[in-house]
Amino acid sequence: MPLDPQVEAMRAEREGNQVPQLYTQTLAEARAADLASIQAAGGDVEPVHHVEDLTTEGGVPLRVYRPDLTGPLPTVIYFFGGGWTLGSIETADGISRKLANAVPCQVITVGYRLAPEHPFPAAVHDCHDATQWIAAHAGKLQVDPSRLVVGGDSAGGNLAAATTLLARDNGPTLAGQLLVYPNTRYGSDTISMRAGDDPYLFNKTSVGWYWDHYLTDPADGLNPLASPLLAESHADLPPALVITAEYDPLRDEGEYYAEKLHAAGVPTTLSRYDGMVHGFFAMSGILDGGKLAMAEASAWLAEIFRDA
């Protein structure tokens, strides 16, 4: 189908204002512009009963969003997007608040280190270390360790998938994984990647720019912790919801990953949003598709937590 009318209007506004692509800016400019764009499109900031910033003993920042519930609580550990190069706990603030209220559940966002200052695999290890730390401090954090899910959008989805691979062998036990338009394969040459050349939307040049910052050596892209699609086995991973967007260069690799999980016996739900573009999950303030995807993710999480 064509671009969703709301997406078309957003794109036309960007073209009319000649909004520069993030990859044409300095890192400082791109990081500031990314945050401003996400906050503008995310809608009203939802109040949450308790919000607290913490730091693990290993120095990884966390932000806890806790609804007005009695613990131990089902908990989502969330990794923000931004191509491993942009983003922060702040860019995932809107998503985290909405999930905490809608599921309802506790959400803990991880402030992993960014590239190029800290290239692969720093972010992967920060995310897995934080996940292990949260599980080990379940009592203090009011976490129910039997109802622990990892999730993220874009690069955050990539990091969530990588974290499940590490957790399968090194713990903790995870009840699910929420993967929103995840990167799953370095150097993808898919139909959606080849078609992703719109100068006013996230495109294949954007994808390459992020990978170039993340990897110090292209050979690292063959590591399953960078490209989870290349893992030797996807068996015994936790149930997954994979959300993709029709007009997203990453669409095909996200859907290939869902197929890999399903073939390995992992209970997997794949949900493609027609007419949508990369980033729509964080745009629920201006895109009805974002609201629908948030509702689907919340309902799936609630079901996972009921069944765990």
C-alpha positions in Angstrom: 0.0 0.0 0.0 1.2 3.6 -0.3 2.6 5.6 2.6 0.1 6.1 5.3 -1.5 9.6 4.9 -0.2 10.7 8.3 3.3 9.5 7.3 3.0 11.3 4.0 2.1 14.5 5.8 5.1 14.2 8.1 7.4 13.5 5.1 6.0 16.5 3.2 6.6 18.7 6.2 10.2 17.5 6.4 10.7 18.2 2.7 9.1 21.6 2.9 11.3 22.6 5.8 14.4 21.0 4.2 15.1 19.0 7.4 18.7 17.7 7.1 19.4 14.0 7.5 21.1 13.1 10.7 24.0 11.6 8.8 24.8 15.1 7.4 25.3 16.6 10.8 28.0 16.4 13.4 27.5 13.8 16.1 26.6 16.5 18.7 24.1 18.0 16.3 22.6 14.7 15.3 22.2 13.5 18.9 20.4 16.8 19.8 18.2 16.7 16.7 17.3 13.0 17.3 16.2 13.7 20.8 14.2 16.8 19.8 12.5 14.9 17.0 11.5 12.0 19.2 10.1 14.2 21.9 8.1 16.3 19.4 6.5 13.2 17.9 6.0 11.2 21.0 3.0 13.0 22.3 2.2 14.0 25.9 4.5 12.9 28.6 2.6 10.4 30.7 3.0 10.5 34.5 4.2 7.3 36.1 3.8 6.6 39.8 7.5 6.2 40.5 10.5 7.2 38.3 14.1 6.8 39.6 17.6 6.9 38.2 20.1 4.3 39.4 23.5 3.1 38.4 24.8 -0.5 38.5 28.0 -1.3 40.3 29.5 -1.6 36.8 28.6 2.0 36.1 25.7 1.5 33.7 22.9 4.1 34.2 19.4 2.8 34.6 16.0 4.5 34.8 13.2 2.7 36.6 9.5 3.4 35.8 7.2 1.7 38.3 3.4 1.9 38.2 1.3 2.0 41.3 1.5 -1.8 41.9 2.7 -4.0 44.7 5.9 -6.0 43.8 7.4 -8.2 42.8 6.6 -6.8 39.4 6.8 -8.1 35.8 9.6 -6.1 34.3 10.7 -5.0 30.8 14.3 -4.1 30.4 14.3 -1.6 27.5 17.2 -0.6 25.2 16.7 2.6 23.3 17.3 3.0 19.5 19.6 5.4 17.7 21.9 3.2 15.6 24.2 2.6 18.6 25.4 6.1 18.0 22.5 8.4 19.0 20.0 8.1 21.7 19.9 7.9 25.5 17.6 7.0 28.3 15.8 10.3 27.5 14.9 9.2 24.0 13.1 6.1 25.3 11.3 8.0 28.1 8.0 8.3 26.2 8.0 4.6 25.2 8.9 3.5 28.7 6.2 5.6 30.3 3.5 4.3 27.9 4.5 0.6 28.4 4.7 1.0 32.2 1.1 2.3 32.3 -0.5 0.3 29.5 0.7 -3.2 30.4 1.0 -2.4 33.4 4.5 -3.4 34.4 7.8 -2.0 35.6 10.1 -0.8 32.8 13.9 -0.3 33.4 15.7 1.6 30.6 19.5 0.9 30.2 21.9 3.8 29.4 24.4 1.8 27.4 27.6 3.3 26.0 27.5 4.8 22.5 29.7 4.5 19.4 32.0 5.7 18.0 33.4 6.6 21.4 32.6 3.0 22.6 32.3 0.7 19.5 31.0 -2.8 19.3 30.8 -4.8 21.5 30.6 -2.3 24.4 26.8 -1.7 24.0 26.0 -5.4 23.9 28.0 -6.1 27.1 26.5 -3.1 28.9 23.0 -4.4 28.0 23.7 -8.0 29.1 25.6 -6.9 32.2 22.7 -4.6 33.2 20.2 -7.4 32.6 22.2 -9.7 34.9 22.5 -7.0 37.5 18.8 -6.3 37.5 18.0 -10.0 37.9 20.6 -10.3 40.7 19.0 -7.4 42.5 15.4 -8.4 41.9 14.4 -8.0 45.5 15.7 -4.4 45.8 14.2 -3.4 42.5 10.8 -5.2 43.1 11.4 -7.4 40.1 9.7 -10.7 39.6 12.7 -12.7 38.0 10.3 -15.2 36.5 8.6 -12.4 34.5 11.6 -10.6 32.9 11.5 -9.4 29.3 14.0 -7.5 27.2 13.0 -5.2 24.4 14.1 -2.3 22.2 13.5 -0.5 19.0 15.9 -0.4 16.0 19.5 -0.7 17.4 17.8 -1.3 20.8 16.0 -4.3 19.2 19.4 -5.5 17.9 20.8 -5.3 21.4 17.8 -7.1 22.9 18.2 -9.9 20.4 21.9 -10.1 21.2 21.2 -10.0 24.9 18.9 -13.1 24.6 21.7 -15.0 22.9 24.1 -14.2 25.8 21.4 -14.8 28.4 20.6 -18.2 26.9 24.1 -19.4 27.9 24.9 -17.1 30.8 21.6 -16.1 32.3 19.4 -14.7 33.4 16.3 -16.6 32.3 14.1 -14.4 30.1 10.4 -14.7 29.6 10.2 -12.8 26.3 11.8 -10.4 23.8 10.1 -7.4 22.2 12.0 -6.5 18.9 10.8 -3.4 17.2 12.2 -3.0 13.6 15.5 -4.5 14.7 18.8 -4.5 12.9 19.7 -8.2 12.6 22.3 -8.4 9.8 25.2 -6.2 8.9 25.5 -5.6 5.2 22.0 -6.6 4.3 21.2 -6.5 0.6 17.5 -7.1 0.8 14.6 -5.8 -1.3 13.6 -3.4 1.5 17.1 -2.1 1.9 17.6 -1.5 -1.8 14.2 0.4 -1.9 15.1 2.5 1.1 16.5 5.6 -0.6 14.0 8.4 0.3 16.0 11.5 1.2 13.4 12.6 3.8 13.0 9.3 5.6 15.3 6.9 7.4 17.1 5.2 4.5 19.9 2.9 3.5 22.5 5.6 3.8 21.3 6.1 7.4 21.8 2.4 8.0 25.3 2.4 6.7 26.2 5.5 8.6 25.2 3.9 11.9 27.1 0.6 11.2 30.2 2.6 10.2 30.2 4.2 13.6 29.4 1.0 15.5 32.0 -1.3 14.0 35.7 -0.6 14.0 36.3 -3.6 11.6 33.7 -4.7 9.1 34.6 -8.3 10.0 32.9 -7.7 13.4 29.6 -7.5 11.5 29.8 -11.3 11.1 29.7 -11.7 14.9 26.2 -12.9 16.0 26.3 -10.3 18.8 26.3 -7.7 16.0 24.2 -9.7 13.5 21.9 -12.0 15.5 20.5 -13.4 12.3 23.9 -15.2 11.9 23.8 -17.1 15.2 24.5 -20.8 14.7 21.3 -21.6 16.6 18.2 -19.7 17.7 16.8 -22.5 19.7 15.8 -22.1 23.3 15.4 -18.3 23.0 12.4 -16.6 24.7 9.1 -16.0 22.9 9.3 -12.9 20.6 7.1 -10.2 19.2 8.8 -8.7 16.1 7.3 -5.5 14.8 8.3 -4.2 11.3 7.3 -1.3 9.1 6.5 -1.6 5.4 8.6 1.4 4.3 11.7 0.6 6.4 15.1 -0.5 5.0 15.3 -2.9 8.0 11.9 -4.5 7.3 13.2 -7.7 5.6 16.0 -8.5 8.0 13.6 -8.1 10.9 11.1 -10.4 9.2 13.9 -12.9 8.4 14.8 -12.9 12.0 11.2 -13.7 13.0 11.3 -16.6 10.5 14.6 -17.9 12.0 13.1 -17.8 15.5 9.9 -19.6 14.4 11.9 -22.3 12.5 13.9 -22.9 15.7 10.8 -23.6 17.7 10.6 -20.2 19.4 7.0 -18.9 19.8 7.1 -15.9 17.6 4.6 -13.2 16.5 5.5 -11.1 13.4 3.5 -7.9 12.9 4.1 -5.7 9.9 2.5 -2.2 9.9 1.6 -1.3 6.3 2.2 2.3 5.3 4.5 2.9 8.2 8.2 3.9 8.3 11.2 3.3 10.6 10.7 5.1 13.9 6.9 5.0 13.9 6.8 3.2 17.3 8.2 6.3 19.0 5.8 8.6 17.1 2.5 7.7 18.8 1.8 11.4 19.3 1.4 12.0 15.5 0.9 8.6 14.0 -2.1 6.3 14.7 0.1 3.4 13.5 2.4 4.2 16.4 -0.5 4.0 18.9 -1.7 0.7 17.4 1.8 -0.8 17.7 2.2 0.4 21.2 -1.2 -1.2 22.1 -0.1 -4.4 20.4 3.2 -4.5 22.3 1.5 -3.8 25.6 -1.1 -6.5 25.0 1.6 -9.0 24.0 3.6 -8.2 27.1 0.6 -8.5 29.4 0.0 -12.0 27.9 3.6 -13.0 28.3 3.5 -11.9 31.9 0.3 -13.8 32.6 1.7 -17.0 31.1 5.2 -16.8 32.7 
